[in-house]
């Protein structure tokens, strides 16, 4: 939803699944809190308010809500007048990890995603981007899982259209779990050479990819030439059916200094810009029925992604189960 460093003494507005929410800290450096961005009194936007004395205060009539979302002060009422029991915010779960705010607006199925390398000795965490894309969240994650587009979409950065075939592809899928491993030849551009140290014209990159949850991707990229490990975590937050708040950060094992970190960011942003240009012109509707689009054997990981989304949709009653 936000970088945690940006959530200080001012409430922050965010939008997910076409609904507005507010994120705030009751005290400086305290735990994050989140709720529907709507005061129960007259439906004013709480994100326009302020935090005072540990309370989120509505900008309309200054009703004050504590860290648990209970109204504790109504300025226009006598102090002896009981506060209505319904004067309660519709709170949702909020937490932080890796410098990001994480929010669950429904019933949680799992904890905040873990990126082991982000906390491992020898790895450096680098925040790369927070962008709003005019693309649906499942399309963004599907694109991340798909490696066959890399030689062509990324021919200007890391792709090699002269070597589009994958190495041996191993896909493991069970229930809502999806993981695969494969290799691919990459072109070593001047930018990639600068931040990997690889001097050959091409290199082999081994990718071990995991669907952490339906809208979060983790990819471990290992460069065969020098053992460099570049770990990507991508999170796609659906603002609505057509728009997504996209985050990406990485962990590296080569102890990059500030200059090298900027080079890493520049290359990854260029790569993501190439993806974004395609995805923002791609139909946002994401069919989970695999007969709706054409697939090949190389699409096994994205076929499995559709199966997983289909299971979740059937569980929620959005579509009929296929069995």
Number of C-alpha atoms within 10 A of each C-alpha: 22 19 16 19 10 13 18 18 17 18 24 22 19 19 18 19 13 13 12 16 23 23 28 27 23 25 16 13 12 12 13 22 23 28 23 22 26 18 25 17 14 10 11 16 18 27 26 16 21 19 22 15 10 16 23 30 25 25 16 15 15 16 22 25 24 20 19 15 19 20 23 16 18 18 11 9 10 10 10 6 8 11 16 10 8 10 18 18 21 17 19 18 15 19 16 15 14 17 13 18 20 21 23 16 17 8 8 10 8 9 9 17 16 13 18 10 20 20 13 12 8 12 20 19 20 19 17 18 15 15 12 15 20 20 27 25 28 24 22 24 20 20 18 21 24 15 20 16 16 23 22 17 20 20 18 15 22 24 24 22 18 12 13 17 15 13 14 10 14 12 15 13 16 9 9 16 15 21 19 18 19 17 20 22 23 26 25 22 19 12 15 20 15 15 19 21 14 19 14 11 11 17 19 17 22 19 21 18 22 20 22 22 17 20 18 21 22 24 23 21 22 18 20 14 15 11 13 17 21 21 24 21 21 20 24 25 23 22 24 17 17 17 21 25 23 20 21 21 20 24 24 22 17 17 13 18 10 9 9 15 18 15 18 22 18 16 18 21 15 15 19 16 14 18 18 17 14 12 18 17 10 13 11 18 13 16 14 19 13 14 8 9 9 7 12 7 8 14 15 19 26 20 18 22 23 20 19 21 19 21 21 16 15 15 12 10 10 11 13 12 12 9 5
